[in-house]
Amino acid sequence: MSDKTQSILIGGAVVAVLSTSYIGFINCLCCAGVIIGAMTAVWHYTNTNSLTIPAGEGAVIGLLAALMGAVLAMLVNYILISLGIRSDQVIVEFILNRFGDQMPIEQVEAMEDQLDASLNFGSYLTNGLIGMVVSTIFGAIGGAIGASVFKKGEDE
């Protein structure tokens, strides 16, 4: 296994863990979990090989780590949802408990309908694909940042 592959796998695992279930709330902060995972992949690659890489190469490593992590997180989240562990339900329940008496009944019903629709596999898959696109964008950003921050040895 090449060093890049190993680094991408490690970064992807970090992205997946930080994007799963309740931990995934960290991604509400500008996809922080995805950026951290992408930077981890670049850090591992530059540290293992004691070299400095250009931002473009870091972006590619970060993008691939984010893509892999998004796919893994999507699978793990689907399994958790099947087991009844739903982080989206916690958000809706919090909003309804906090503001439900101030909201029009139509809005409350719409939120509950959206929650029920998210259990549909087609809807879950569509949302997952959109999440993968967003993750790759932020993964590339995190990889480019990582290439600028983690400089080791000679330029590649």
TIRO-160952 format. One line per 3 residues: for each residue z, y, x of N, C-alpha, C. Coordinates in Angstrom, 3 decimals. Example, Ala and Ser with C-alpha at 12.3 -4.5 7.8 and 13.67 -1.06 7.14 Angstrom:
BEGIN
7.800 -5.690 13.190 7.800 -4.500 12.300 7.800 -3.300 13.200 | 7.080 -2.250 12.850 7.140 -1.060 13.670 7.870 0.030 12.900
END
This chain:
BEGIN
0.000 -1.171 0.848 0.000 0.000 0.000 0.000 1.241 0.899 | -0.908 2.158 0.606 -0.987 3.359 1.436 0.227 4.257 1.172 | 0.460 5.152 2.111 1.587 6.068 1.970 1.443 6.943 0.738
0.194 7.358 0.436 -0.012 8.196 -0.745 0.323 7.423 -2.012 | -0.091 6.181 -2.071 0.180 5.373 -3.264 1.674 5.215 -3.468 | 2.378 4.916 -2.404 3.825 4.753 -2.502 4.479 6.068 -2.940
4.040 7.180 -2.386 4.595 8.484 -2.751 4.299 8.817 -4.210 | 3.089 8.506 -4.650 2.716 8.752 -6.047 3.557 7.891 -6.980 | 3.801 6.641 -6.603 4.641 5.762 -7.426 6.073 6.295 -7.526
6.600 6.747 -6.407 7.967 7.288 -6.411 8.030 8.558 -7.258 | 7.084 9.459 -7.045 7.039 10.688 -7.841 6.832 10.396 -9.313 | 5.965 9.424 -9.622 5.730 9.044 -11.011 6.972 8.479 -11.670
7.736 7.703 -10.904 8.991 7.158 -11.439 9.974 8.288 -11.756 | 10.034 9.298 -10.887 10.914 10.448 -11.137 10.462 11.184 -12.397 | 9.149 11.415 -12.520 8.615 12.080 -13.718 8.976 11.276 -14.966
8.786 9.958 -14.906 9.050 9.106 -16.073 10.524 9.175 -16.484 | 11.423 9.069 -15.514 12.857 9.112 -15.829 13.230 10.469 -16.422 | 12.706 11.549 -15.830 13.053 12.886 -16.309 12.301 13.281 -17.585
11.426 12.414 -18.069 10.679 12.697 -19.295 11.009 11.710 -20.410 | 12.034 10.924 -20.233 12.370 9.875 -21.184 13.588 10.254 -22.004 | 13.503 10.020 -23.297 14.583 10.188 -24.249 15.276 11.544 -24.107
16.604 11.539 -24.067 17.359 12.784 -24.058 17.238 13.532 -22.737 | 17.018 12.820 -21.653 16.833 13.462 -20.353 15.575 14.332 -20.390 | 14.612 13.951 -21.226 13.349 14.680 -21.336 13.508 16.129 -21.763
14.697 16.504 -22.257 14.904 17.900 -22.636 14.763 18.839 -21.445 | 14.896 18.311 -20.225 14.715 19.142 -19.035 13.300 19.729 -18.997 | 12.352 19.047 -19.634 10.974 19.532 -19.642 10.776 20.725 -20.570
11.804 21.070 -21.329 11.741 22.302 -22.125 11.807 23.525 -21.208 | 12.234 23.334 -19.983 12.295 24.415 -18.996 11.019 24.396 -18.159 | 9.919 24.770 -18.772 8.634 24.856 -18.060 8.262 23.541 -17.380
8.447 22.442 -18.063 8.107 21.110 -17.537 8.799 20.844 -16.200 | 10.055 21.225 -16.109 10.796 21.093 -14.848 10.837 19.655 -14.344 | 10.977 18.684 -15.235 11.013 17.288 -14.807 9.710 16.844 -14.170
8.598 17.311 -14.711 7.285 16.969 -14.158 7.105 17.633 -12.798 | 7.475 18.888 -12.694 7.345 19.609 -11.422 8.233 18.973 -10.354 | 9.457 18.595 -10.721 10.361 17.948 -9.771 9.775 16.619 -9.291
9.223 15.834 -10.202 8.613 14.559 -9.822 7.411 14.740 -8.916 | 6.572 15.719 -9.211 5.401 15.993 -8.374 5.835 16.451 -6.982 | 6.833 17.309 -6.941 7.337 17.773 -5.645 7.971 16.622 -4.860
8.616 15.694 -5.568 9.198 14.522 -4.912 8.112 13.686 -4.248 | 6.984 13.508 -4.940 5.869 12.734 -4.379 5.343 13.397 -3.108 | 5.171 14.714 -3.141 4.676 15.435 -1.961 5.711 15.400 -0.847
6.974 15.580 -1.199 8.032 15.516 -0.184 8.020 14.155 0.511 | 7.926 13.082 -0.275 7.933 11.749 0.312 6.737 11.558 1.234 | 5.579 11.993 0.802 4.371 11.814 1.612 4.446 12.616 2.915
4.851 13.874 2.832 4.913 14.698 4.050 6.040 14.247 4.964 | 7.139 13.820 4.403 8.281 13.376 5.202 7.985 12.039 5.884 | 7.374 11.120 5.174 7.056 9.802 5.725 6.063 9.900 6.869
5.096 10.787 6.725 4.029 10.897 7.723 4.219 12.057 8.699 | 5.292 12.807 8.553 5.589 13.966 9.411 4.374 14.865 9.579 | 3.858 15.324 8.449 2.719 16.241 8.518 2.791 17.284 7.423
1.981 18.299 7.602 1.832 19.359 6.620 0.497 19.155 5.929 | 0.502 19.252 4.604 -0.746 19.062 3.868 -1.138 20.371 3.186 | -2.433 20.561 2.935 -2.859 21.762 2.210 -2.419 21.704 0.748
-2.356 22.853 0.121 -1.910 22.933 -1.275 -2.801 22.104 -2.192 | -4.084 22.040 -1.913 -4.998 21.258 -2.745 -4.671 19.777 -2.735 | -4.350 19.258 -1.569 -3.983 17.844 -1.474 -2.642 17.602 -2.159
-1.728 18.537 -2.013 -0.450 18.424 -2.710 -0.641 18.435 -4.218 | -1.576 19.262 -4.681 -1.861 19.325 -6.118 -2.396 17.988 -6.630 | -3.256 17.346 -5.853 -3.806 16.042 -6.261 -2.702 14.991 -6.307
-1.851 14.963 -5.289 -0.739 14.000 -5.276 0.184 14.264 -6.468 | 0.510 15.519 -6.714 1.370 15.876 -7.849 0.739 15.536 -9.184 | -0.552 15.784 -9.314 -1.275 15.467 -10.544 -1.226 13.966 -10.830
-1.493 13.155 -9.816 -1.489 11.702 -10.002 -0.088 11.175 -10.317 | 0.917 11.738 -9.660 2.301 11.332 -9.944 2.671 11.702 -11.383 | 2.276 12.890 -11.811 2.577 13.338 -13.175 1.853 12.481 -14.211
0.616 12.128 -13.940 -0.144 11.286 -14.859 0.513 9.914 -14.999 | 0.868 9.322 -13.866 1.524 8.024 -13.902 2.866 8.112 -14.627 | 3.621 9.148 -14.327 4.924 9.337 -14.974 4.806 9.558 -16.472
3.789 10.297 -16.894 3.591 10.552 -18.326 3.265 9.260 -19.070 | 2.435 8.417 -18.468 2.093 7.135 -19.091 3.340 6.257 -19.198 | 4.102 6.167 -18.115 5.336 5.363 -18.139 6.342 5.897 -19.160
6.509 7.214 -19.184 7.454 7.819 -20.129 7.017 7.571 -21.566 | 5.714 7.622 -21.798 5.201 7.375 -23.141 5.538 5.946 -23.589 | 5.362 4.992 -22.695 5.679 3.602 -23.026 7.175 3.409 -23.253
7.995 3.952 -22.363 9.451 3.802 -22.482 9.949 4.494 -23.745 | 9.444 5.697 -24.025 9.865 6.413 -25.233 9.481 5.654 -26.494 | 8.310 5.018 -26.485 7.896 4.243 -27.664 8.850 3.068 -27.892
9.251 2.423 -26.810 10.211 1.320 -26.928 11.549 1.842 -27.456 | 12.006 2.988 -26.929 13.270 3.561 -27.389 13.193 3.958 -28.860 | 12.072 4.537 -29.270 11.905 4.908 -30.676 11.939 3.660 -31.555
11.310 2.585 -31.082 11.317 1.323 -31.832 12.730 0.774 -31.979 | 13.596 1.081 -31.016 14.995 0.649 -31.064 15.883 1.631 -31.828 | 15.300 2.733 -32.300 16.056 3.714 -33.076 16.650 4.845 -32.267
16.296 4.947 -30.995 16.802 6.029 -30.146 15.747 7.133 -30.144 | 16.021 8.191 -30.903 15.021 9.245 -31.094 15.606 10.608 -30.762 | 15.159 11.182 -29.667 15.645 12.500 -29.274 15.106 13.589 -30.202
13.910 13.404 -30.764 13.360 14.413 -31.671 14.194 14.534 -32.944 | 14.781 13.447 -33.368 15.617 13.455 -34.557 16.884 14.286 -34.321 | 17.401 14.246 -33.120 18.592 15.024 -32.787 18.302 16.517 -32.924
17.133 16.943 -32.456 16.764 18.360 -32.548 16.655 18.789 -34.003 | 15.955 18.002 -34.809 15.775 18.348 -36.219 17.118 18.367 -36.940 | 17.960 17.386 -36.676 19.273 17.354 -37.319 20.131 18.545 -36.902
20.040 18.938 -35.635 20.790 20.109 -35.173 20.325 21.359 -35.923 | 19.012 21.540 -36.014 18.472 22.717 -36.707 18.880 22.713 -38.172 | 18.767 21.557 -38.823 19.120 21.480 -40.239 20.614 21.689 -40.471
21.448 21.137 -39.593 22.895 21.328 -39.737 23.311 22.765 -39.475 | 22.631 23.392 -38.543 22.992 24.767 -38.160 22.395 25.814 -39.093 | 21.123 25.617 -39.476 20.410 26.653 -40.221 19.855 26.167 -41.559
20.092 24.907 -41.906 19.487 24.327 -43.098 19.811 25.054 -44.385 | 21.033 25.570 -44.500 21.402 26.275 -45.727 20.735 27.648 -45.823 | 20.198 28.156 -44.721 19.506 29.455 -44.710 17.995 29.305 -44.815
17.511 28.069 -44.754 16.066 27.819 -44.765 15.599 27.492 -46.172 | 14.357 27.897 -46.498 13.799 27.497 -47.790 13.658 25.974 -47.845 | 13.827 25.388 -49.009 13.775 23.945 -49.172 12.437 23.376 -48.724
11.361 24.146 -48.897 10.037 23.688 -48.461 9.980 23.501 -46.954 | 10.629 24.395 -46.234 10.644 24.311 -44.774 11.465 23.103 -44.309 | 12.565 22.844 -44.973 13.398 21.682 -44.646 12.600 20.405 -44.897
11.910 20.338 -46.029 11.104 19.163 -46.353 9.959 18.983 -45.361 | 9.354 20.084 -44.932 8.264 20.004 -43.953 8.764 19.449 -42.625 | 9.963 19.871 -42.196 10.525 19.347 -40.948 10.802 17.855 -41.062
11.330 17.437 -42.194 11.613 16.017 -42.391 10.311 15.211 -42.446 | 9.265 15.770 -43.068 7.962 15.093 -43.126 7.364 14.941 -41.726 | 7.493 15.992 -40.896 6.979 15.921 -39.522 7.712 14.846 -38.725
8.996 14.737 -38.943 9.783 13.725 -38.253 9.324 12.322 -38.654 | 9.076 12.136 -39.938 8.586 10.839 -40.408 7.188 10.552 -39.876 | 6.336 11.570 -39.799 4.964 11.389 -39.319 4.930 11.022 -37.841
5.943 11.435 -37.095 5.956 11.133 -35.658 6.137 9.648 -35.390 | 6.558 8.886 -36.401 6.690 7.442 -36.238 5.346 6.729 -36.333 | 4.344 7.413 -36.841 2.996 6.857 -36.946 2.432 6.675 -35.543
1.907 5.473 -35.236 1.416 5.186 -33.890 0.267 6.103 -33.489 | -0.638 6.394 -34.416 -1.764 7.286 -34.109 -1.292 8.677 -33.737 | -0.327 9.176 -34.482 0.248 10.492 -34.189 0.975 10.466 -32.847
1.717 9.385 -32.589 2.434 9.254 -31.318 1.450 9.221 -30.150 | 0.351 8.495 -30.321 -0.651 8.392 -29.271 -1.320 9.743 -29.014 | -1.647 10.462 -30.074 -2.254 11.783 -29.928 -1.319 12.737 -29.194
-0.060 12.756 -29.606 0.927 13.610 -28.927 1.107 13.188 -27.478 | 1.065 11.886 -27.217 1.182 11.391 -25.845 0.017 11.834 -24.974 | -1.187 11.804 -25.521 -2.359 12.246 -24.756 -2.287 13.734 -24.449
-1.838 14.513 -25.420 -1.657 15.955 -25.171 -0.594 16.155 -24.096 | 0.484 15.383 -24.178 1.535 15.459 -23.162 1.038 15.085 -21.780 | 0.125 14.118 -21.714 -0.428 13.718 -20.422 -1.252 14.853 -19.812
-2.020 15.553 -20.636 -2.818 16.678 -20.133 -1.898 17.782 -19.612 | -0.883 18.115 -20.407 0.069 19.158 -19.987 0.798 18.729 -18.717 | 1.201 17.468 -18.652 1.904 16.961 -17.465 1.045 17.042 -16.215
-0.234 16.700 -16.328 -1.087 16.762 -15.137 -1.242 18.193 -14.642 | -1.310 19.137 -15.561 -1.416 20.544 -15.151 -0.161 20.960 -14.380 | 1.003 20.668 -14.957 2.247 21.052 -14.288 2.511 20.191 -13.052
2.019 18.963 -13.051 2.128 18.122 -11.861 1.334 18.704 -10.701 | 0.134 19.201 -11.000 -0.678 19.835 -9.950 0.021 21.078 -9.413 | 0.623 21.843 -10.309 1.365 23.037 -9.874 2.547 22.622 -8.987
3.303 21.618 -9.424 4.440 21.139 -8.629 4.010 20.582 -7.290 | 2.874 19.874 -7.261 2.368 19.341 -5.998 1.953 20.433 -5.036 | 1.310 21.474 -5.558 0.904 22.600 -4.710 2.130 23.341 -4.163
3.132 23.504 -5.019 4.381 24.141 -4.554 5.026 23.265 -3.482 | 5.059 21.956 -3.730 5.650 21.035 -2.761 4.944 21.078 -1.422 | 3.611 21.183 -1.437 2.854 21.258 -0.177 3.201 22.517 0.596
3.514 23.588 -0.135 3.883 24.843 0.534 5.314 24.815 1.049 | 6.176 24.085 0.375 7.596 24.061 0.733 7.909 23.013 1.790 | 7.344 21.823 1.643 7.683 20.700 2.533 6.656 20.591 3.646
6.879 21.318 4.684 5.972 21.292 5.838 6.632 20.520 6.965 | 5.933 19.523 7.418 6.445 18.671 8.497 5.339 18.492 9.541 | 5.613 18.745 10.744 4.674 18.439 11.813 3.335 19.161 11.707
2.292 18.468 12.118 0.958 19.040 12.221 0.261 19.079 10.876 | -0.713 19.999 10.761 -1.558 20.027 9.581 -2.413 18.778 9.554 | -2.678 18.290 8.359 -3.511 17.106 8.213 -4.977 17.488 8.287
END
